[in-house]
Amino acid sequence: ATQAPAETKARKREEAKKRRQEDDELLVKERKVRDEKNNLMATVGPFPPPRLTIRSIKPGRAIPSRKTLTQRAVLDSSDSSSDDDDEDLKALETSGPVAPDSDSAEHLTGYLNRLSMDSLKKMSESAKVKWKGSCTHDEAVAEIVKSAVKMGCEKACVFMDKNKMLDKVAQHANTTRAHVLAQLATSVPSFLKTLPEDLLRSLGPTLGIPADKSTVAEMWERIVAMGFCAVLTHLRPRPLKKIASELAIQLSDSVSTEKHCEQIVFTAFPRERLRVKQSRSLKKAPGVCFRVVPGRSRCVGDMGYVDFAVLNVSGMRQDNERHYSPEFEFANLRWSLLCMANKDALALYLCQQGTVHCKFIISIVNHLDPDSTVYNEGTQRFSSASAENDWGFNNVVKFEYLLDAKNGFWNADTDVIVISVGIVLVESNNKATGSVINNTPAANPAQKQREAKNAKSKERIVESVANQLLETERLENLRKKVKSELQKTQKDEDKQRKDISQKQTKAFQQLHDQQNAEKRKIAHELAERERREHQERVREQERLRQLQEQNDELKRKVASFTDENAELASRKKTAIAELKEERKRLDGLKAEVSSADAELAAMQAELAALEKRTAKQSAANAALRDEIAETKSKMPKPRKDVRSDGPAVNFDADIFRSVQQSIIGMVDDE
């Protein structure tokens, strides 16, 4: 029993080896290959062996992985930002820190609430969240945010581990690294608040935050933003563009999914742009690199092979980034290999931006046992008009199995694996030539002639008669023995067959009874479901009737409100007309009042002048009275004339009285 799995594995390995040999012979001799449905396809060629499109690289030199498919440069060039980006970064540098009471997870939740359910479903697949059919919009957003926080904590732990900060944090907390990781995975802000300021300042540059701005709020936002970017990384260009349109984000013309992810993340967290720039400026550990294995670029028939040695492959397990190999040219087309981590497995894809129909083989070479090499075959029609420019395999091999040196794939000393890529172009109109391949190919005329010649040569061979007799006798005895054993085996098989038939009949009867019981159960459930649905329909109709009545009532109210509004409008017009008449009458009264005020002012002025004249005249009269009194006092006493014929007359007194009366009369007239 213990040897059965090993024997099965060895048998499958032999069958796969035989199948590959047959495919190689078919490719070399008949210039045909099989597709997934075992149909024949004619190949196109021959072409020169694959070669790198880069000429400035010395043989055997390691080439850093490209981060985008369209990036043609050999080495990573410095990011040249535009003037607007520089101004934005300067504005962010001068802006204040993140508010201490802000919650980045809640901010991300509100940011994602604008997405549709289709976009959330795509994001949940990328975030490794199990999608439930009955999941609501808020529940889906909450699960995605939770997964993003978890991914951000994992990336933060990787950065801390690279910079040996986990040990310092564990030493301060008097605990182990595992406990620190558990605390970061469950409650990040509360755990960071327990750390002293000097340790926070040391931890900030690890996450791309300046030491003077290493606050808990800044670190928490950085962790959430990294997790959000990790969720978006595994999405295809089409879902990313849909998400950007729903969030009202204008994406650049670049076809790089990484650039699109950064734009979406920078819109959600503007300060993340500055942190990413500072994080990239830090000294990084050696990343994934590719090196072409010397002398391994070759052609087998019309299929071209190229072998890449992938360096620092152990870091690929945790970085969650896309790694593109240097471009190589085959069949006048440019190709590239994409390596990335898909959860806990290695994913490999062939990239092509042109239009071509091809079959490809991507294999991970086992240097200890070549027969244990992992082969993955595929047939694909690439199109330049399609956004899907890569095709391959999501789960090639588990990292746990790949990074075990005993299995023969990974070199622990150099941290290297070897990946072989084989490509052959096939004719597009393969329906006419396609046919199912038999295990025994049809013999051609030349092969028939060789077989006839061999038969004639065998007939000329003369063997010893004695040896023939002995061999015949031995074969006869062997035949009898085999016949008896076959008869015994046949009896045993008949007995077993009879037992099996009885067991099958019994099992069939039991299965039939179970099916009948299941049918009755299903019929009962269907009847119950129909009853509930009928009740639900009745309730729904009642609700619709009530809503209709409410709607009619609202219409009546709206009509009454419309009539009242019209009446109020007419009253308003009447009031406006009356107001205009009152304003006209008020203007007339104002004019009369103003004229009366003018007359009153004139009369007051005339009265003032009259009062002045009266005062002057009074003063003149007083002076005249004084002068008269003075004159009277100075006048001589009146003389008395003595007439002869009568009494004496006082002429001066009479004259004075007459003058005085005339003056008084004049004064009174005045």
Secondary structure, 3 states (H helix, E strand, C coil): CCHHHHHHHHHHHHHHHHHHHHHHHHHHHHCEEECCCCEEEEEECCCCCCEECCCCCCCCCCEECECCCCCCCCCCCCCCCCHHHHHHHHHHHHCCCCCCCCCHHHHHHHHHCCCCHHHHHHHHHHCCCCCCCCCCHHHHHHHHHHHHHHHHHHHHHHHHHHCCHHHHHHHHHCCCHHHHHHHHHHCHHHHHHCCCHHHHHHHCHHHCCCHHHCCHHHHHHHHHHHHHHHHHHCCCHHHHHHHHHHCCCCCCCCCCHHHHHHHHHHHHCCCHHHHHHHHHHCCCCCCCEEEECCCCCEEECCEEEEEEEEECHHHHHHHCCCEECCCEEECCEEEEEEEEEECCEEEEEEECCCCEEEEEEEEECCCCCHHHCEEEEEEEEECCCCCCCEEEEEEEEEHHHHCCHHHCCCECCCCEEEEEEEEEEECCCCCCCCCECCCCCCCCHHHHHHHHHHHHHHHCCCCCHHHHHHHHHHHHHHHHHHHHHHHHHHHHHHHHHHHHHHHHHHHHHHHHHHHHHHHHHHHHHHHHHHHHHHHHHHHHHHHHHHHHHHHHHHHHHHHHHHHHHHHHHHHHHHHHHHHHHHHHHHHHHHHHHHHHHHHHHHHHHHHHHHHHHHHHHHHHHHHHHHHHHHHHHHCCCCCCECCCCCCCECHHHHHHHHHHHHHHHHHHHC
